[in-house]
Amino acid sequence: MPEHAKKHHFVPQFLVRRFADQKGRLIVHRVSAQQQFGSTVRNLGHRNNGHTLYRPDQEPDHATLESAMAEIEGEAATAVRDLDESRNRSISPETQRALAWFLALQWQRSRFLLHTITQETGGSRANFSPQELQTSFLHMLQLYVTSPWRVRDDDDAEPKERFNYLVGALSGRHWSCYRPRAGGLLVGDSTICFSGYAGSQPPRVPPAFFDHGVGCGLAEFRRMTVPLGTHLAVIISKDPAEARRLDVATLNKYTVYNSREFVAHAPTWSHDASQLDHLLNVQRWIAPVFLRDYGTGGYV
């Protein structure tokens, strides 16, 4: 038996489990191909040694980041459980804060973000190994997420040491719970689903792209939807009335359009399968414009 867990989940198991059936099973739909298959909570949304740090002349460090991220995930899991129990539409500041740091983690450890940074910086053409690229990327995660999270309540730390841009951006938004009575929400590899444009300048890309999480910065999105279970989502927006305008079909649209690898649901999911097929076909048609060969090897 290995001394460390080989499967490092960039979509945490506590979250995926909230979309699975009682036996932990899911049906997965790929974005990169017209393919669906059965999977389990443990086998979805991970990379083998995906959070391992590789340093010259040292043994690979499999544990440091996994341990730090598990603490953030644990606080988020408690916050989600509290939301389930409260049944309120409003979200307390303490719960918002826990979820904001979790979303910062999800944003920063996105494998698509790693791919994008590698493409933009020419890392893949500079003779850097995949291990070197991953370690450099994960050092940014430490710098911007896990290290600030550890000192977030330390008044002796410098403000910049406690700061994360996404956490700061979300603190000024309106947070609301959405609970569809019949359930039916989907989970995707992108926990954070951006949609709409609320910037003051004319958009640089066609407006439809914003619903795919493309084209607007963290300060310019109209809304962020975060599926947290079949029966629960959080909506973060500038407009406090936004949550009342959305329904299951719309939230699932944003989940599919923001996915880069997969969306999934329980085998017992019985909502509009034809709508899901349509959304996936649209995403497969649009996504190659910005995926830039991501996912062609089948990463699920």
Sequence and secondary structure as in RCSB ss.txt:
>XXXX:A:sequence
MPEHAKKHHFVPQFLVRRFADQKGRLIVHRVSAQQQFGSTVRNLGHRNNGHTLYRPDQEPDHATLESAMAEIEGE
AATAVRDLDESRNRSISPETQRALAWFLALQWQRSRFLLHTITQETGGSRANFSPQELQTSFLHMLQLYVTSPWR
VRDDDDAEPKERFNYLVGALSGRHWSCYRPRAGGLLVGDSTICFSGYAGSQPPRVPPAFFDHGVGCGLAEFRRMT
VPLGTHLAVIISKDPAEARRLDVATLNKYTVYNSREFVAHAPTWSHDASQLDHLLNVQRWIAPVFLRDYGTGGYV
>XXXX:A:secstr
  SS SEEESS HHHHGGGS TTSEEEEEESSSS EEEEESTTSSEEETTT B  TTS  B SHHHHHHHHHHHH
HHHHHHHHHHH  SS  HHHHHHHHHHHHHHHHT HHHHHHHHHHHTGGGTT  HHHHHHHHHHHHIIIIIHHHH
TTT TTS GGGG  HHHHHHTTSEEEEE  TT    EES S EEEEE  SS  SS GGGGGGT S  TTTEEEEE
EEEETTEEEEEESSTTGGGG  HHHHHHHHHHH SSEEEE TT  S HHHHHHHHHHHHHHTHHHHTTTTTT   
